[in-house]
């Protein structure tokens, strides 16, 4: 794989030339083999430091000033053995120094003096699904096996050569590490390691904690002025850099503190005046594997792999903000799952044990600001063919399953272990013979209310609400779907929830805004507006006509894909439908909200042909002739303002 390696007779000049020529290659070896405990920024700097130290006179100074004073460099020791290593190959000498540094752990963490980076964080460019799979596989290996795989795949060395390189470092378990590496090589192509995903010399930059830096700058400015600079020192330096181990340790500690997830006390929600994701404790497996998974999830969020990174509607792009809460981490239903919260967004990282097209490695980032006790009641941790595994809020006392399509059947309790439910059936992808929802009852200390959440394909569950008819509730206040009358109404409109899947809907309110006695004593029909509000603040509305019979399907009469209709700022609503009576007459049925007092009937040209009173805010007008096909109703408010139905043609 290396076409032009230097073949010197041995000497410092040849080593210097080889280091400059193959610097990026040596850094890539170090980066790939380093253990995954730290984030990618730290690995990038450590990899550069290792390559730069190969000829330094001590510490992690730059790769200039190749004095022979120090014990850690090659100038005073390895260079003299260069003719005996790989037939005098200077590149092989440098590579051996990199292998030694990684496996002997002479680089981590307090000895890292250079490179220095202030104000920026570095990450390699993202790769694709193959790179993600290789990265995930490497995370499961120890450092010796990682290095063995890198030498086999990237360096194209034979097994005997790799064994000799590893054994020369004094590490144990070389045969087992080599066997593991060979197995991994058979599963993943070697050329994947040439990807930009694993190139620590071609980097993306992100700022560090800007809000904290602004606070620091303001403090310095108040003391008498400030000169702000961002300095990048991945460059040729001097072995005596002037930096001390204390400085490096302080910098490393600051970086670690800035990126250490916040731990929330398990009882924090019991003391907080506000219940949202910010007071969820960390739950999950709680072992070393989970800690590594959290680092992997943070890396994925920061580097934003294009094949895995899925940004929800309205969610801000970019790496996690501080502080980051770990809400859950562990292994669930054949996948490593991590759930993070950064005060405005949720990030759910899923790495299946055996990724497929239908179940890939992915990071879903969605908005989660302005959450409350209900909208933060539960999130979907993992979805498989067996159903959804929900992580419920710490204030949830019990959980149960209800089918909206069968309102007469009682809820079925479901078990919750460490906050995670047993598999809850997911809503169907097509059809609506059933529509399962998760019904949660909050602890008595926070009111003990019952809420219903459904899975519409997002991370957060969609909160279901119901607003009763005006005669039953003059205040028209939305309430929870938790009583027989709410179940009956939801069973009629549940089939239309499928149209909302994948839209990151925060809540859905089924508002029965009017009830109308049908002509010829055919019973009491209901008019419903289904309002779906997204986390972005936008939303949609659908008006529906519900015939008297509970077994009759609802008819969609109009839609507004994006607007305020049926929200607190859009409470004047009108809907219409054509209805055929038993005697064959065709009626135009029109219904409106409380301020609708009249209905104007227009012809196909928009000319008003008649105006009728609307007692109880509804009207039924017989249509004859051409009007049977073209007549349309317009609501007239008590103020004289006219309100048209939502897209009446679409609803017919």
Secondary structure, DSSP 8 states (H G I E B T S, - for coil): --S-----SS-HHHHHHHHHHTHHHHHHHHHHHS-TTS-HHHHHHHHHHHHHHTT-SSTT--S----S--SSSSTTTHHHHGGGSTTT-HHHHHHHHHHHHHHTTTTSSTT---S-B-SEEEEE----HHHHHHHHHHHTS-HHHHHHHHHHHTS---HHHHHHHHHTTT-S-HHHHHHHHHHHHHHS-GGGGGSGGG-TTSEEEEE--HHHHHHHHHHHHHTT-------B--S---SS-S--HHHHHHHHHHHHHHTS-B---TTHHHH-SS-SGGG---EE--SHHHHHHHHHHHHHHHH--TTTEEE-TT---SS--SS-EEEEEEE-SSEEEEEEE-SSEEEEEEEETT--SSS--EEEEEE-TT--TTTTSEEEEEEETTEEEEEE-TTEEEEEEEETT-TTS--EE--EETTEE--B----SS--S--EEEEEEE-GGGT--EEEEE-SSSSB-EEEEEE--TTT-TT---EES-SHHHHHHHHHHGGGGGGGTTS-EEEEEEEEEEEEE-GGG--EEEEEEEEEEETTS-EEEEEEEE-SSTTS--EEEEEESSS-TTSTT----EEEEEEE-TTS-EEEEEEE-TTEEEEEEE-TTS-EEEEEE-GGGEEEEEE-TTHHHH-EEEEEETTS-EEE-SSHHHH-
